[in-house]
């Protein structure tokens, strides 16, 4: 399985476009994106808060403020990564609903 396949499995109706030169998967205002760097692939979210559970379980995994970086040699824990993706999508959708601006 790839990260791309996981995202589509979780959100088959996600709109896929190229934002900031990255494949971006969005549902309304919620999104995650993938970036292929020279030595790794990154999963981007809109907030570091989405990564907290993953970082606690996998403290050696390289992360940025709102992204997780996977080198070719890194093991990808798809069950834990699923939680990151779901949190990123649900968090934004919930905030939009709270403010009465639900676009989905």
C-alpha positions in Angstrom: 0.0 0.0 0.0 1.1 3.6 -0.7 0.2 6.7 1.2 -1.7 7.9 -1.9 -3.7 4.6 -1.8 -4.4 5.0 1.9 -5.8 8.5 1.4 -8.0 7.4 -1.4 -9.2 4.4 0.6 -10.2 6.7 3.5 -11.6 9.4 1.3 -12.6 8.1 -2.2 -14.4 11.3 -3.0 -11.5 13.6 -2.2 -10.7 16.2 -4.8 -7.1 15.8 -6.0 -5.4 18.9 -7.4 -1.9 20.4 -7.4 -1.5 23.0 -4.7 2.0 24.4 -4.1 3.2 21.9 -6.7 2.1 19.0 -4.5 -0.8 16.5 -5.0 -3.4 17.8 -2.5 -6.4 15.7 -1.4 -9.2 17.9 -0.2 -12.7 17.6 1.1 -14.2 21.0 1.4 -11.7 23.1 3.4 -9.9 20.1 4.8 -6.8 18.7 3.1 -3.6 16.7 3.2 -0.9 16.8 0.7 2.1 14.7 -0.5 5.5 16.0 -1.6 8.2 13.9 -3.2 11.6 15.3 -2.1 15.0 14.1 -3.2 15.5 11.7 -0.3 12.0 11.3 1.2 8.3 11.7 0.7 6.3 14.0 3.1 2.7 14.0 4.2 1.6 17.5 4.9 -1.3 18.6 7.1 -2.5 22.1 8.0 -1.4 21.9 11.7 1.2 20.2 13.9 -1.6 19.1 16.2 -2.6 16.4 13.7 0.8 14.8 14.1 0.9 14.5 17.9 -0.3 10.9 18.3 2.1 9.7 15.5 5.0 11.6 17.0 4.4 10.1 20.5 4.3 6.5 19.1 7.2 7.1 16.7 9.5 9.7 18.2 12.4 8.9 15.9 10.4 9.7 12.8 11.5 12.9 11.2 8.7 15.5 11.3 8.3 19.2 10.6 5.7 21.6 11.9 2.8 20.1 10.0 4.4 17.2 8.1 5.9 13.7 8.5 9.0 12.8 6.3 9.5 9.2 5.2 12.8 8.1 3.8 12.9 5.0 1.7 14.4 3.0 4.6 11.7 4.1 7.1 8.9 1.8 8.0 5.5 3.4 7.5 3.0 2.5 10.2 -0.2 2.8 8.1 -2.6 2.3 11.0 -1.1 5.2 12.9 -0.8 7.3 9.7 -4.5 6.7 9.1 -5.2 8.5 12.4 -3.2 11.5 11.3 -5.1 11.7 8.0 -8.5 11.3 9.6 -7.7 13.9 12.3 -6.6 16.4 9.6 -9.8 16.0 7.6 -12.2 15.8 10.6 -10.6 18.6 12.5 -11.0 21.1 9.7 -14.5 19.9 8.9 -15.6 20.2 12.5 -14.2 23.8 12.7 -16.0 24.8 9.6 -19.3 23.4 10.9 -18.8 25.3 14.2 -18.5 28.6 12.3 -21.5 27.8 10.0 -19.4 27.7 6.9 -19.8 24.0 6.0 -19.0 23.6 2.3 -19.3 19.8 2.1 
